[in-house]
Amino acid sequence: MSAREPLSAAQLESIERLLSRVTPGQWVVRPQSAGDSQVAAADGGVVAFGVRAAGDATFVAGAPEIVRLLVAELGWLAAELADARGLMAKTADNLDVLAGGDGELTVWHARNGDIPLGTYTHREDAQAHCADWYAATFPDPVTWYEDAESDGGLRMHVGHPDGEELESDYVVLPGAVRTSYDPDEEA
């Protein structure tokens, strides 16, 4: 992991798996003789013993909850970072248009066959709309592949109980929106 990349989903899941094996409940510090402490779980079982410094024992007792909070925060930050990167990429793609230049803005049309579902500035949003529309009726997993019938579009394929993937009528198609009218251009 570099300083510029967040933990991967697999790394976060690994930490969450470790946490799921930790003794549940609140942990407490029990001072012992000779300055040692025990860290005990709510059920009375000893989690750690012979901890010399009181601060160390307090930290050990709070560690599971601290780690849970940090993992949740990292998950939230990773989602925010992904959203921001997606927005930055879309902004860079359409920078001239957004800065007031003359040109076209790429949009994505979500469709179920001849039924328009919506038009979006982000391809992922159009895909999510199609997948949600499909999932409202069928629980099958979906994947996306390039659509051979369109220029740059994607077609949703759905899982079938026998393990085969089937092509669906759901597509996400790119389209262009002009930012200004030019009477000299061809219609």
N, C-alpha and C positions, 0 to 999 in steps of 0.2 A: 504494500500500500504506500503510495507516495503522499506527500503533504497536500497534493492537489486533488486527490480522488477520495470520495467517501468510501466507507466500508461497503462491500458488496452485499446484496441481499443474502447470499449464502453465508457470509461471515456473520451478519446479524442473526440469521436463523441458527447458526451454530452456538452463538452466545445464548439465545433464547432456549435452546435445547439444554444447555448446561444449567440455566436457571430453573428449568422445569424439574431437574433432579435434586434441587436444593430442598432441605427440610422446610416445609411450609410454615407459615405463621410468623409472628414477630419474634425476633431474637432478643434476648436480654443478657446483661452482664451480671455475673455473680462474683463478687470479690471473694477470694480465698485467702488462706493464711500465707504468710511470707510474701505478700504483695502480688501474688499471682491472681489471675481471674479466669473464670470459665465463661464461655458464651453458650447459653442454653436456648433451645427452641421453646416455643409456647407449650409443647407437650411435655416439657421437662427434660428431654434428651439433651445431652451435652454435644454441642457442635464443635467447640474448640476448648482446649484446656491448657493450662500453663502459659497463658498470655501474660507477659510481664508488665507491660505498660498499660495503664487504664485507658489512655487514648487509643492504643492499638485494639484493645478489647471492644471499645465503643465503635470503632471503625468496622471491625469484623462483624459485630452485631448488626450494623446498619448496611453492610455491603450488599446483600441481596436486593434490598429495596432501592438502594442507590443505583445499582446496575440496571434494574428494571426501568427506572426512570430515565437513565441515560440511553438505554436501547430504544425506548419509546421516542425520546427526543431525536436521536439519530435517524430513526425511521421517518419522523416528520420532516426533519431537515433534508433528508435525501429526496423525499417527494417534492418539497419546495424547490430544491436545486434542479430536479428534473423538469419541473414546470417552467422554471426560469430559463433553463437552457433551451427548452422547446420554443419559448417565446422569443428568445434572442435569435435563434436560428431562423424563425419565421420573419422576424424583423429584418435580419440581414438579407434574406431572400428578397424582400420587398422594400428595401431601404429607399431606393429612388422614388418609388411610388409614395411611400409614407412621408418622404421629405418634400412632397409637393411636385415631384417631377412628373413628366408625362409618361405613361406606360400602363402596364397591366398588373393587376393583383391576382395571384393564384388563390382560388378557393376550391373547396372539396365538396362535391355533391354526394350525399348518402342516398341510396335508392334501394328499393326492394322491387326488382323488375321495373315496371312502369310507374311505380308509386314513389314519388319524391318524399324523402324523410326529412331532409334539411340540407342547408348549405353552411359550410364552416370554413374558417380561415386556417384551421389546423387539421391535417389529415387524420390524426389520432382521434379527434373529436367525432369526425364523420364515421370512423370505424367503430367507435364506442356506441354511437347511436344505432348503427346496424346490429351490433352484437346484443345490445340491450333489447331491441325490438324482437330479435330472434329468441333471446333467452326468456322473454315473457311467455312464450309458448313451449319451447323445447329446452331441456337442460344440457344438450350436447355441447362438447367443447368446439370452439371455432378457431380457425387459422386463416391467414390471408396470403394470397399468392397474386403475382402479376396477372392481370386480366388480358388474355390474348386478343380479346375483341375490342379493346380500347387502347388509346395511346397514353400510357402512364397510369392507368387505373389499376385498382386492386379488386379481386373477387374473393368473397368469403366462402370458405369450405367448412363443412360441418362434420363432426364425428358421427359415426353410425355404430349401433350396438355390436355389429359384427367386426368392428375395428377398421372398416373402410372409411375413407374420407369422401364426402360427396360435395360436388359443386352446388352452390346455392344461387339464388337470384339476387342476393345482396351484393352491391358493388359500391365502391367509392371512386368517383371519377373527378379528375382535375378539370377546372374550368378557369377561364380568364375573365376578369372584370376590368373594363376600361375605366381609367380615372377621369378621363375628360373626353368630350366629343370633338372629333376632327372631321368636318364635312368633306375634306379632300381624300379621306381614306375610303377604301372599298367597304361596302356594308357587308 
